[in-house]
């Protein structure tokens, strides 16, 4: 089964949101629709980025999972750009 990643730029948290809840909440949202393989938070070029890796049958259904995940994150924090990538062989390719 293909592996995908949704990568989301996370900005200012909404009032009262505990920063430690962002990653598990996003992973839980993804797991409602797909099997989560991994999750992580990192800082790239001064920007917080949340990555959730999951499996799904196709890029089309993975896009729905990514949209669902981003929508859930937006209930907790401002978000910037997001993208969906798919692993093909040993490389990641952008799908959205």
N, C-alpha and C positions, 0 to 999 in steps of 0.2 A: 504494500500500500504506500502511495507517495507521502512524502514528508513535506510539510509547509511551515513557514514562520510568518507570523504577523508581528511587525516591528512598529511601535508607536512612540512618537515623541510626547513626553509627558511634561506639562508645565505646572503652573500654580495649582495647588490642591484647593478644593473647595473648603470653606470654613468647617472646622471640626473633624476633618478627615485625618486619620492617623496614617502617616506615610507607609507604615509597615503593612497596611491592608491592601495597597494597590496591587502588588504582584499576585497574592493569593486570590484576590477577588477576580482579577483578569483571568487567571488560570481556571478558576471555577466556572466563569462564564464560558470559556472555550470548552471545558469538559462537559457542558450541557449538550453540546452538539458533536463533539469529536473526542478522540483519545489524545490527551496531552502527553507529550514526550518529555518536555522540559520547559522551564521558564527562567528568566533572568532579568536583572535590571543593571544597566551600565550607564556610564557617562561618556559620550562621544562628542568631541568639539564643544564642550561645555553644556551639552544638552542631555537631559535624562532620557533614556530610551528603554522601553519595556519590550522584551521579546518573549513570545509564547510559541513554542514549536509543537506541532500537532500532526496527526495523520488524517487523511481524508481521501476519498475515492478520486476526485477530480478537482481541477482548478476552479471550476464553477461552484462546486459545493464548498470548497475551501474559502472562496470569496465571501460566501454567506456567513461562514464561521468567523472570519476576520471582521466583517461588519458588526456582527453581534458582540464580539469582544470589545471592539472600539466603542460601541454604544455604551457598554457597561462601564468602561473606563471613564467615559465622559460624565457619568453620574458622580464621579469622585474627584475629577481634576480636569483642567483645561488640557486639550490635546493639540498637538501640531500635526504635521504630516504623518501619514502611516503608509506602510507598504506590505504587500504579500509576496513572499518568495517561495519557490518550490525547489527542492533538491532533486537534481537529475545527475546521476552518477556521483561524482565528488564535488559538484558545483551547485551554487544557488542561483536561480534565475528569477528575475522579477516578473510577477504575474499581475500585479495591480499596484 
